[in-house]
Amino acid sequence: MAVVEYSDLSNNNLTGDVPINGSFSMFTPISFKNNSPGLNETNPPSPPTAPPPKASSGSSATGSIAGGVAAGAALLFAGPAIAVACLRRRKRADYFFDVPAEEDPEVHLGQLKRFSLRELQVATDSFNSKNILGRGGFGKVYKGRLTNGTLVAVKRLKEERTQGGELQFQTEVEMISMAVHRNLLRLHGFCMTPTERLLVYPFMANGSVSSCLRDRPETRPPLDWKKRKSIALGSARGLAYLHDHCNPKIIHRDVKAANILLDEDFEAVVGDFGLAKLMDYRNTHVTTAVRGTIGHIAPEYLSTGKSSEKTDVFGYGVMLLELITGQRAFDLARLANDDDVMLLHWVKGILKDKKLETLVDADLQGNYEDEEVEQLIQVALLCTQSSPMERPKMSEVVSMLEGDVGK
């Protein structure tokens, strides 16, 4: 016999109690709506809750499959996120490999990049001696190649470190980086750890004036007179910028042919500027150490330890004599001919005898104008006068060269 599961008894003016047995037990209050007030619909029986159906073996299998699909989907979406997190953690660890207490290497000061020590170790093959480009009073310079293929020159400063010098070092580095001129070597970045100080510069394809004058391979032609005039003017412009357009002014303190670099077009680029002050970053603003190269050091600087832009002018004058003669500023080999070991004194002796052809670099093979050589010598002698007050400013030297040699 069929069982009535639903019946609509509303709106029939029914009275009395609603039965609770049989099919009535399955009716809802809606079935008795809008009848006589006497109809007991305030507490109708609630329909019995059907027991949950017993899962069959087929539905159990379906549930297992659904669960597996859901878990797989969760792993599918979560897997890349977990992998990215792991890669980030691993990459962050690589940055600090064997560089204790170093900050994030991607920190920049303006356009100045802070390299990690590891990055420069890789670039220079762990500072391999085969990559040494030169040695100087401030340390060794290594040729390096960054991971993006860029060639750089890495100067590894050799001064001992003292506590508390990091901030001043960083400040001085930032100051150097702000000196931007076509005839100044642009600082590309730096590295600073508790035990290391390194500066990163662009690689200069043609080396230094010194190497081109005295250490060039036989396959490379010597610097011709036109290039030497251009180098004289370009380096003067770079020094004039350091003295007159940097605030505070930068005194080089070691102007010489080895610190005048040449780019791929043989344009003169003054290097190593600011390093003398950079190396004196201990807890003092007074410089007592004389920094420079024998033969280039101005007499007042040597005797008092006080440098000024006029000490740079003196060094520049000696560098001009290197350009003209091709000789070193200080050379013991000249003693063999009973000549003065100091280039400046040797040149003055030659000029007394008016032997210009003896003075000019033999590599030029006579391919120069006597008048231009004489004019350049006169500028060099003005710059190397004993009294700093009698030496011209570098801006005045530029004017002289632009009017005479820069034609």
Helices and strands as residue ranges (DSSP letters): G 22-26, G 29-32, H 57-95, E 108-109, E 112-114, H 117-123, G 129-131, E 132-136, E 139-145, E 151-157, H 166-177, E 189-192, E 197-202, H 209-214, H 225-244, G 257-259, E 260-262, E 268-270, H 275-278, H 299-304, H 309-325, G 332-337, H 343-352, H 356-359, G 362-364, H 370-383, G 388-390, H 394-403
